[in-house]
Amino acid sequence: MVLVEREPHLAQLSDLLENCLHAAGSVVVLRGPVAVGKTELLHTFAERVAGARVRFLGAAASPTERHLPFGLLSQLLHGAGARYARRAEAVVGDGFRAGAGAGPEVLEGVSRIFLDMSAEEPLLIGVDDVCHADTDSLQCLLFLARRLRRSRIMLVLGDQDRSGSRQADLRTELSRHPYCTQVRLAPLTCDGVAALLARDLDAHVAHSLASGAFAVTGGNPLLVTALAEDWEASTRSARTEPPTGLVVGDRFAERVVSCLHRLEPDALAVARAVAVVGEAHRTELVARLAEVGTIEARALVELLDESGLLHRGRYRHRAAQEAVLRDFGVPGRLAWHRRAAALLHAEGGRSTSIAHQLIAAGETREPWAPAVLMESAATATAGGQIGFALDCLELAHSLADDEQQRAVSRAVLAEAEWRVEPARAVRHLGPLTDAVHRGLLTEGRRHLAVLEYLLWHGRVDEASTTLDRLTATAAGPEEAADLGAVRACLELCYPARRRRVSTGSPASASAGPRVGTSLVATVLTAARGDVAVSGDHLWQGLRTDEPLSRISLGLLALARPERLATVAPWCLPMLADAARQDGPDWQGLFTAAHADAALLRGDLPAADELASAALDENHGAHWGVLAGAPLACLLTTAVETGRLEDAAAYVNMPVPAALLETPFGLRYLRARGHYHLAVGRPYAALSDFRTCGRLLRDWRADGPRQVPWRVDTAQALVRLDRRDEARSLLEEQLDGLPADDERVLGRALRQLAATLEPHERPPLLTDAAEASQAAGDRVEFAHVLADLGSAYLATGDSRRAKPTLRRAWRAAQECHAERLAQALRPGPAGTTGARAASGGPRLGGDRAADLSAAERRVGALAAQGHSNRQIAQRLCITVSTVEQHLTQVYRKLQVRSRTDLPVFLETSENMSGPEPRPEPLLAEVLSETAPYSP
């Protein structure tokens, strides 16, 4: 079966053959790009006509046989029979013995053989790839062609479109004859590609792949067939569903190489040059690399375009380009890339284009290479191409030929790797620290970056030693201020290392002229909680790529999250701006800071999602000691939402050894202690909380605004029924507590109430509820309400207990504190957990099935505390109808008033109408930063 697009060509050949049968010989030249289907057309035509009427003699020329005398002629006469073969051998042998090769006698003798054969029966001679024919055979064919006018011979020659002088002579010679016909084959159209694919694939699949296959192959039949084979191979190897799109695989790559080796040497060289230069393609560069003339290179590129390999001078598919590069062999490919780099550099090409060639070459001895690679890395980093920048810097470092250059290149490489994966910078810390000590990194602020890496990864001893040496040799007040700011950051992050030195004081840091330095001073002020700060002026001039800025914002955002309410309006926007860079350290800091903000305002699902995303963006190993911050957030949310198995997994995650030397370690210990309380391990919790207190005392940082470990310890002591110890710690915590610290006040009062008798608790718990609500601590607010409701139940005050517990359950559900909500959830008889535990009154929950949908909706809103008028407005009914429904609800549930309605009625199912604005349980924390959610 032949493609529809080739039928007109077959018809034209058949007409010419009919003339030949009447002694009107002809020459037909099948022309077209490489692998366009000339061979298949010739063979299809021969199969159709060969037989009783026509004798077919075929041969295929090859580049490897180009220098074999009479090699092509030997192929043709091989099937001519013994008699004609002996005649040809005698004719050719006489010529060789005479030393004339294809002389006049040989040409005449060979032509006479073919003419005699045609006298017996019409003769079809087909020669494929005649451009590769040896010279002697080609001369014989041309001599025969001049004598075909009144013969019964049809000579069909397959030839490539090309620009070589040898083929130009052949075309010129044949075009002189009026009986010579040129038949040009073009690549297939998209419909032709679909038809060719349909030979091997399902018709629907062929139609779906046709457009993509046409784009990849340009209609080249050989390559289209290869794509069909790749798709079938992929289907056979697929364990599940077959591929849904085009598969460009090994067969395609093999056929691309096959096309290459059908080309003339100059065309092959141009194809290789285009593969090497890639996106830096320019005809002049290709010509110089392929060592051909510019005009010749342009013509050969057009030829490759027509063949379907290239499109506008570039490979249509990356797989084709890679196949060509592999065909070089490794030594040849590297040599070509080195030549391309040298040519680009000589003509002033772009540094990035030169760098691509140098990276592909792997090594070079050119003295200009390291500088070009460093320039390219800077350009790539600015453009967000971090992977390419890393490749440039790796090679530049390997090519550096002196200590200074190697140190600088390593520092730049570490900075780029830090942007991608902070853990990768660890491998450079030893050499970089040594380079700082030896004074090889004095340019810019690279020595500060090295200190940042050491602090981030918990290598405190090395950081301290390096900082001491740099401080001793500081070149001026500006550098001294920067180093003092770093020391302040070190002492904030690792309080055990705190010491009183003039260069490390916040005052000296703030005196420096640099924005990063003044930012550190502001961070220290905010983190210590001394005064409220405003960072608008810092935000305007902040450079978030400076090491001091990163350290400062990281500490500010994660060391003391309870201070976010004060500093978030300027800190988180700066982190958001920095997060737009490619650095995962920025992304992780920004996301973790938002997780803490969500946790502070009681949005547990958001806090869990953001903290998980932070660790995904910057895995635990990359976080270094800062990992304690997102882990603490995850632990807290897992415990409060009742996912204790997840919390156990977080507890078992490995953490850096230096974590407990940092404020982040305190956060982690507190969260782990509360997990131990949740799973019934009060002694383990007590150990974690007391460790927090011991560390703070060792750091001389146990002040009223620091971590409230006493409140946590008291909670564990209450569980162990050691109430006097707990009360003593809580009174110590409350003594000197700042008036504006409602968050700690609310928690301390709740735990203090737990040390008292039930009838003594409500006043303290009421104050605790007010403080928690003022602080915006929704989760703590729900816990306080639950404790208050339980206290009312314990004293027999069910009139107050029921609405308080109902409100506690509602508050717990609003912030998704599922562990608390589950404890408050109504039991099978309609009681909450608190009621069931205290033996309070029971409500007939099984009677709710008797309620109609309308009665359930009205009852649910009444249970939530809405008035009859509010219910009527929401459900768009009259107040009278509400009263009638409530009467039926009371009767069916056997209750007297809305305060006795069971909590389980509180559901939003089947509710309609606008949601009434709920009572504000707390002020939103960090509302200014809401637009910066990731």
N, C-alpha and C positions, 0 to 999 in steps of 0.2 A: 504494500500500500504506500503510495506516495502522497505527500502533502499537497493540498489544493494549490498552494502558492507556487509549487514547482511544476504543475501540469502544463502551463503555457510553454515552459522551456522544453518539456518532453515533446510537446506537439511540434514545436519548431524543429527539433532534431529529427523527428520522424519525417517531416516534409523534406528536409535536406537529404535524408537517406533515400527517399523515393526518387529524387533527381539522380542520386548516385547510381541507382539500379538501372538507369537509362544512360549510363556512360557520361554522367556529368558530375565528376568527382568534386569534392569540396573539403575545405579545411574549416574546422570549428574550434574557436578558442573560448573555453569556459573561464571567465575571469571573475574575481571577487576577492574579498578579504580572506584571511586564513580561517580554515575550518568552517566556512560558510555553507558547505554542503555540495561542493563541486564533485568530490569523489562519489558521494552517494548518488548524485544525479547521473554521472557517467555509468556507474554500475547498474543502476535501475534501467537506464536506456539499453545497455548491452543485454541485460536479461530479457527485455521485451523483444528485441529484434534478432538476437543470435539464434541460429538454428538452421533450418533447411534453406533459407534464402540468403543468409549473410554469415560470413565467417568472422569471428571476433578474435583479435589479437590485442592483449592488454599488457601494460607495464606501469610500474610506479617508480618514479625517480626518488632518490634519497640523498640528503646532504653527505652522508657517510660514503656514498658511492660516486660522488661527483668526480673524483680523480681516477676512477677505474675506467680505462679505455674501452669503449663499446659496451659498457655494462648495461645500459638501458636497451641497446639493440639486441643484446643477448637475451634479455627477458622477452622481447617481442617475438623473436624467432624460435624461442623454446617450444612454443605451441604450434609452429608452422609445419611440423612433420620432418621426418629424417632427411628426405631429399632436399628440401629447401635449407635445412640446417647445415648439411654438408656443403651446399653451394656457398652459403654465407661464410662458413669457416674458411673455405678456400679463398674467397674474395678478401676477407679481412686479413688472413694469413699472408697473402701475397703483398698486401699493403705494408704490413709490418716488416716483412723481409726486405722490402724495398726501402724501408725507413721513412715512408711518406705518411704514415698514419692514415687519416681520412683524406687521402689524396683523390684526384679526379677519377682514377680507375676504381678505387674503393667506393666512392660515392655513386658512380654509375652502376657498378656491379650490385650494390645493395638495392638501389632503386629498381633495377631490372628484376630482382627477385620478387619484390612486392607487386610490381606490375604483372609479372607472370602469374602470381597467385591470384590476382584479381581477374585475370582472363578466365580462370576456371570457375570462380564464384565471387560475388561481390565481397569486398573486404572492409571491415570496420576496425580501425586501429585506434585504440584509446590509450593515452599516456597521461597519467596523473602526476601533478607537481612537476611539470616540465621545466620549471625554473631551476630544479636541482639536477637536471640531466648532465651527464658528462659531455665534454665538448665534442668528441668524435660522434657520439650518437646524435647529438643535436644537429651537427652539420649534415648527417645523413637524412634526418627528418626534414630539414629545410630543403635539401636537394630534391627529395621526393615530393615535397609540397609544390615545387615549381613544375611538376610533371603530372599533376592530377586532373587537369582540366577536362580531358576526354577519357578518363579512366573510371573504373567502378570502385574507387577507393574513397572512403570517408575517414578523414584524419581528425580526431577529436583530442584536443590538448587542454589539460587543466592547468591554469596558470594563476598566480596570485597577483593582486593589485600591488604594484611596487614601483620604486623609482630607480632601481639599479641600472647601470649602463648595459649590462649583459641582457637583461630582459627588455630594455629599450630597443636594442638591436633586433631581438626576436620579433617584437611587435612591429617594428618598422618593416622588416623583411616580409612578414605575413600580410600586412595591410596593403602591400602593393598588388596583391592578387585579387581580382574581382570575385573569385569564388571562395574567398575567406570571409567567414561570418563571426562576429564577436557576440557572445552571449554572456551578459553580466548578471551574476547572482548577487542579490542583496540579502542582508540578514532578514530573519523572519519578523513579521509584524506581531503584535500582541495576540491576535487571533491565531496566527501561525504557531506561536509558542503554545497556546492552549491546545491546539490540535496535536502538536508533537507530544506534549505531556500526556494527552489522552491515549496515546498508543500504549503506555505502560501503566497509567494510573486510572482510577475511577474518574468518570467524566465530571462529576461534581467537584472532586478534589482538584482535577486539572484546571477547571475553570477558576476555582478559588486561588490557586497558586499562580495563575498565568501572569497577572500584573506584576507581582513581585519577581517572578522569574525573568520577565522581560527587562525589568529595571536592573537586575544583577548581571544579565548576560548580553543585553543589547540585541537579543534575537539570534545570537550565535547558536546554531543547532547542536554542536558538540557539547557546549556548556549546558544547554537546556536539558539534553539527555542525561548529563551528569547529575543535575539537580533532581531529576526523577529517580535516578538510582539512589541518591542520598536519602530522599524521602522514603523510599521503599526499605532501605537498610535501617533507617531510624524506626520505621513502623515494626519491622521484625524484632528489633531489639527492645522496643518499648514494653515495659511490664504492665502498664495500665492502658491509658488511652493513646491512640496514635497522635503524632504532632499535629497541631492546629495551624501551623504556618510553614513557611518555607524553611527547608533544612539545607544549609550550605556546609557540606562536609568534605570528607576525604576524596570522594570521586570528583567533585568539582575542582579541588586543588590539583589533582592529578591531570585533569583535562586542560587546565590552564597551562601547566608545564608542557603538556603535549603541544598546545598551540605555540608556545614559545619556540620549541625546537623545530618547528616547521618554518620559522622565519629565517631570512637572510642574516648573516652575522651583524650587519649594521643595525637592522631592525631589532635584533635580540639585545644588542648593547643599549639601544634607546629604551627598550622595555625595562631593562634592569636599572637604568639610570632613573627612570620615572619612579620605580619602586623604591629606590634609595632616597631620593629627595623628598618624596611624599608631598606634604602640603606646601613645601617650599618650592613647588614646581615653577620653573621658568624655562622657556625653550633654550635660552642661551646657556643656562647652567646645565641643562640636560645634554646639550651638544658638547660642551666642554668635558663633562663627565664621561659621556659615551665616546668621545674622541671622533666626532663626525662634524661636518659643517653645519652651521645654523640652519640654512635652507633645507639641507637634507634631513636634519633632525625634525624640523617642522613638518615635512612631508611624511616622515615615518610615524610621527605622533598622530597625524590625521589617519594614516593607514591603521594604526592600532585602535583609534576611535571607531573606525568603520567595522573593525573585526568584532567589536563588542567587549574587548578587554578594558578599554579606557572610555571615559566620558569626559569630554573637554580637557583632555590631557591628564586625567587622574583615574586610578583604578576604580572600577564601579563598586567593588566590594573589598573590604579589608582582607578577606580570605584569599582573594586573588593576589593582592600585593604581598601577603605573607608567603604564599606559595612561590612567588618569583624570588623573594629574598632567600627562602630555604634552598632553592635550586642553585644558588651561588656556591654553596659549601661555606662553612664557617670562615676559613681564612680569606676567601675571596670577598665575602660579604663585609667583613671587618675592614678590609683594605679599601673597598669602595666607600664605606662610610667615612673613613679617615680622609680620603681624597675629597669627598664632598664637603667635609668640615673645612678643610684647607681652602678649597675654592670659594666657599661662602665667606670665610674670613678675609681672603684676599680682595674680594670685591665689595667688602663692607656690608655684608648681609646682617640681618637681625640676629642679636645674640641668642634668642630662643631657638631660631632655626639652626644655628651652629651648635648649640647645646644638644639638640635632639640628635645630631649626627655624632657628636662626641660620646654621648651616652650609648648610642647604638654601637659605636666602635669599641667602647669599653676602656680603651687606654690610648694615650698619645704622648709623644715627646715634645709637642709644640709648647713653647714657653708661654704663649698667650692663653692657653686653654683654661687654667684655673680662674683667671680674671673674668673670662667670658662666662664661665659656669656660675660664678658668684653673681654677676650681673643678671644672668637669666633667672637665677633663683629668686632674686629680689623682685624681678618683674612678675614671675609666676606667683609668688606669695601675695603680691598686691592684687593680682587677678583672681585669687582664690584657688589656684592650681597647686595645692600643697603637695600632692604626690609627685608632680614633676619637679617642684622645687627641691624636694628631698632627694630625688635622683641626681639633680645637678650638684647639690651640696655633698652628697656621698662621693661622687666622682671628683669634685674639686678637692675634697679632703685627701683622697687617695693620691692625687697628683701633686699636692703641695710639696715643695722641695726644701723648706726651711722650717724651723721650730715656730717662729712667729706666725707664718702663714698657716701652718697646721693647726695651731691653737685657735686662731681666728676662725678658720673654716669649721673646726669642730664646734666652736661656740655658736656659730650661725646655724650649723646643722642641728645642734641640740635644741635651739630655739624653734626651728621649724618642726622638729619632731614633737616638741612639747605641744604645739598647736594641734597636732593630730592625735597624739597619744602620750600623755605626760609620763607614763611608765617607761617609754622608750628612751627618755633622757637619762635614765639611771645608768646606762652603760657608759655614758660620757662623764659621770660625776668625778670619778677618780682623776682622769687626765685633766679635766677642766679645773678642778681644785688645785692640782699641781701647777697648772698654767697660771692661775691667779697668784699663787704664792711666788712664782718666779717673775711676776710682773709682765706676762705676755698678753694680758687682756686689759690693757689700760685704755684702749680706745672705746669711746662711747660709754655705755653703762653695762657692758657685758659681765663685769664682775658682780654686779648686783643681781643679774639673772642667775648666775651660778649659786649665789646665796639663796635665791628663791627656790631653786631646785632642791637644795639641801634641806631647807626648812620644810618644804612640801612633803618630802619623802622621809622625814623624821631623822635625818642624819645631823643631830644637833651638835654633837661634839665637833664634827668637821666644820659646821657652820660657825660655831663659836671661835674656833681656832683661826679660821680664815678671816672672820670679822675683826678679831684682835689684830692680826697682822696688817690688814688694810687700814684700820684705824690709826695704827702707829705710823704708817707711811702716807697718810692722807695728804694730797697735794695742795689743798686749799680749803677755805670755809665751806664752799658749796659741796665738795665731796665729803667733807666731815659731816655736814648736815644730812646728806643722803645715808651715810653709814650709820649715823645716830638713829635715823628713822628705821633702818633695817634692824638695828639692835632693839629698838622699841617693839617692833613687830615680833622679833624672836622672843622677847620677854613676855609679850602678851600671849603668844602661842604656846610657849614653854615656860610657864611662870616659875618653875623651880630654878631657872637660870637667871632670875631677875637679880640685878645688882645696881647700885647707884653710881652712875658715871655721867659726866656732864654731856658727853656726846650722845647719850641714849635718852635724855630727858625729852618729854614732849615739847617743852619750851624751846629747846634748841632746834628741834625738828621743825617746829612751826616757823622758826626764824628764817629758814632757807627759802630761796626765791622760787624753787621749782614747785609746780602744782602737785606732783606726786608726793613730795615731802609734806606740804601743808595738808594734804589729804590724810597722811598717816597720823598727823597730830589730831585732826578732827576725828579720825577713827578711834584713836585711843581715848579721847574725851567721851565719845559716844558709847564706846564699849564699857568704860568704867562707870558710865551713868552719872558723871559729875554734874553736867549741865545739858540742857537741850541744845541741839546744834541745827544749823541750817546749811545745806550743801549746795544751794543754787549757784553760788559763785564758783564752786569747785566743778560742778557739772559742765559749766560753760567751757572751761579750759582743760578738762581732763583728757589725757591720752591714755586710753585703756590698754595699750600694748606695753606700757611701762611696767617693769617688774614690781615696783613699789605699789602701783595701783592695784595690781592683781592680789598681792599679799593683803593689802589693806582692806579691799572690798570683801575678800574671802573671809577674813577674820570678822569683819563687821557683820556680814550677813549670816554667818554660821556659828560664831563663838557665843554670842549672846542674842539668840533670836527674840527673847522677850523685849529687847530694845528696838525691835523693828518698828513698833508703833511710833517711835519718835523719829527714826532716821529713814524709814522706808520711802517717804515721798521724794527723797533725792538719791538714796542708795540703790534701790531696785531699778529706777530708770537708767542709772549708769550701767548697771549690770545688763539690763535689756539691750542697751546700745552696744555693749561689748559682746553680747551673745550673737550679734549679727555677724561677727567675725567667725572664722572657721575653727577657732580653738575650742576643743571639747572642755578645757578647764573653765572657760567662760560659760559655755552652755550648761555645764554641770552646776557651777556656782549659782547661775541665774535660776535654774530650775529648782535646785535645793532650797534656795532662799524663798522662792514662792511656795514650796512645800511647807516650810516653817510658818510662813504667813498664813497659809490655809489652816494649819494645825492650831495656830493661836486664835483664829476666829471660829474654831470648832467645825470646820468643814473637813470632816475625816476622809470622805471619798476623794476629794481633790488633793488632800495632803498625801494620801497613799499613792495616788496616780502620779503626782509630780515627783515624789521621792523615788519611786520606782524608775521613772523616766530619767531622773538625774543619774542614778547608778547605771542605767543602760547606756546613757550618753558618755559616761565616764566611769568605767567599771571600777570595782573596789580597789584593784591594784593601782589604778591610775590616780585615785583620790589621795593616796597616801594617808596621813593622819586625819585629814578632813573627812575621811569616810565615816567617822563617828557621827557626823551631823545627819546625813541622810539615813544612816542605819538607825539612829535613835528615833527619827521621825517615823520610819517604817515600823519599828517595834511598837511605838506608842499607838499608832493607828491600828495595827493588827490586834493589839490587846483590847483596845476600846471597841473595836468592831467585832470582837469575839472570834477572830481567826487565830486561835492559839497554836495551831499546827504551823501556820505561816510564821508566827512569832518565834516558834522554836527553831525554824530554819534560819531566821535572821540571827538568833543568838549563836548558832553554830557556825556562822560565816566567819572566816579568818579575818583578823584585824591586825594592823601594824603593831609591832612591839612597843613603839614609842607613843601609842595612842593615849595611854594613861598619864602621860606627861603633859597633856594638853587639855584645854577647856572642852574640846570635842569628846575627849574620853570621859569627862564628867557627865556630859549629856548621855553618852552611851550607857554608862553605869546606872544612871537614874532610870533610863528606859528598861534596862535589863532587870533592875530591881522590881519595877512595877510588873514586869512579866512574871517574876517569881511569885509575887503576891497573888497574881491572877490564877496561877496553877497550884496555889496552896503550899508555897515554900517560904514561909515568913523569915526563917533563919537565913536563907540565902539572900533574900531581899535586904534584910538587916545588914548583912555583910557588905553588900554593894553600896548601900546608902552611907554606912559608916566610913567606907573607903573614900567616898566623895568628901566627907568632912575632914578626914585625915589629910588628904591631898591639899585641900584648901588651906588647912592650918600650916602644912609644910611650905606652902607657897606664900604664906602670910597674906592671903587674899580672902579670908573668911569674914567678909563684911555683910551688912544688911542687904546690899543690892546684888550679892553674888548668888550662886546656886543655893536654893532653899533646901539643903539636904536634911535639915532638922525636921521639916514638915514630913518628908518622905520617911525618915527614920521613925518619927512618932507614929506614922500609919502602921509600920511593921510592928512596933511595940504594942500598939492597941490590939493587933491580931494575936499577939502572944500574951495578952491580958496583963501587960506591964504598964498600967495606965499612969502611975505616978511618974515613971521615967519619961513617958511620952509628954505628960503635962509640963514637966520641967523644961524639956527641949523646946516645946511650943512657946512657952512664955519667954524663953531666951530668944527665939526667933522674932517674936512680936516686939520685944524690947528694942526700940530704936528703929523699927521698920519705917521707911519713909511713907508719908501720908498718901503719896500718889501711886504706891505699889499695890493697887487693888487686887491684882492677880494672886500674889503671894498671900495677901491678907485674907482673901476668900478661902484659900486652901487651908491656911493655918487655922482659921476659925472653925472650919468644918472638922478638922482633926481634933481640935481642942474640945469641941462639943462631944466627940466620941469618947472622950475620957470622963465625961460627966454622967450623971444618972439621966434616964430618959426625960423626966419632967423638967430637968435643967437645960435641956438641949435647945428647944425652939428659939429662945432669944438669940443665942449665938448663931444658930443656923439661919435665922432671918437676916442677921447682919452679913453672914457669909454669902447669902444669896444676892443681897444688894451689891456687895463688893464684886462678886463674880460677874453679875450682870453689867456693872459699870466697866469692868475690865474687858468685856466682850468674850469671856471664857465660857462658851456655850456648853461644852462637855462638863466642866466643873459645875456649872449652874444646874445641869440635869442631875448630877450626883448630889448636890446640896438639897435639891427639892426632894429627891428620893429619901435622903436621910431625914429630912424634916417630916415627910409623910409618915415614915416609919416611927419617928418619935411621937407623933400624934397618935398613931395606932397603939403604941406601947402604953400610952397614958389613957387610952380609951376614948380619945376625942375623935370619933369616926366622922363627925360633921366636918372637921378640918382635914382629916386624913385623906378622905376620898378625893376631893378636888385637887389636893396637893400631889397625891400620887398620880392622878390622871394627868396633871400638868407635867410632872416629872417624866412620865412615859412619853408624852407628846414631845417634850424637849429632847429626850434621848433619840426619838425617831427622827426628829428634824435634823440632827447632826449625825445620824446613822451610828450612834453609839449602841450597837446591837447587843453587846454583852449586858449593859444596863437595861436596855429595853426588854430583853428576854427575861431578866429577873423580875421586871415589872409587868410582864405580859399576863393577861388573865388566864386562870386555870380552867379546867373543864367545867367548873361551876360558875365561871364568870369572875373569879377573884383574881386579883393581881398576885404576883409572887409575894409581895410584901404582906398583903392581907392574909394569904394562905399561911404564911409563916407565923403570923402573929395571932392566928385564930380569930380574925375579925369576921364581920358579917359576910355571908355568902349570897351571891345573886344568881338567879336562875338563868344561866347562859344557854341551857338547852331550850329555853322557851323562846329564844330569839328567832327560831325557825318559824314561829307563828306570825312574825311581823311581815306586813306587806312591804314592797319596795319603797313606797312613799313613806310608810311609817318608819322604816329603817333610816331613810335619808333625814327625816325630821329628827329622829332620836339621836342620830350620830352628831348632828350639828348642836343639839341641845346638850349632849354629853361633853362637847368641846367648850361649852360655856357661852354660846351665842344666845342672845335674847330672842324672844318670839318675833319681834319686829325684824331683827337681822336675818332670821331664818326665812321669814316671808319674803324679804327683798331678794335674798339669794336664790330661792326656789321659784320666785315669781308667783307666789300664791298669797292668799289673804291671811291676816293674823288669826282670823277665826278658824280657818282651815288648819293652821299650825296647832292651835289649841285643841281641836278635835283629834288630830293625829297623836298629839302628846298624851291625851286622855287614854286612847287605845294602847299606846306604848306602855304607860304606867300599869294599866290593867293586865295586859298580857305578861309583862315582866314582874308583876307583883311588887312594884316599888311605889314610893310615895311622892318623890320629887326628882327633879333633874340631877340633883347631887348624888342620887342613888343609882343613876344610870351606869351600866357596866362600861368599862373601857373598851371592850372589844367592838362596841358599836362605832368607834372612831375610825372610820374608813372613808376613803375618797371615792370608792367605787360607785358608779351610777350617779354621781353628783353632777348637777348642771348649774348654769348661771355663773356670774362672775365671782371669783374668790374674794371674800372680804379681806381687807388688809389685817394681817395678824398682829397681835400685840407684840411690840418689839421686845424680845427677850434680852437683847444686848446691842451695844453699838458695834457697827462693823469695824473691824481692824483693817487698816491698810486699804481703805476704800479708794484712796488716790491712786493706787498701783494696779487697779483692776484692768485697765487697758493693756497692761504689759503681760497678761497671761500668755504662756507659750502655746 
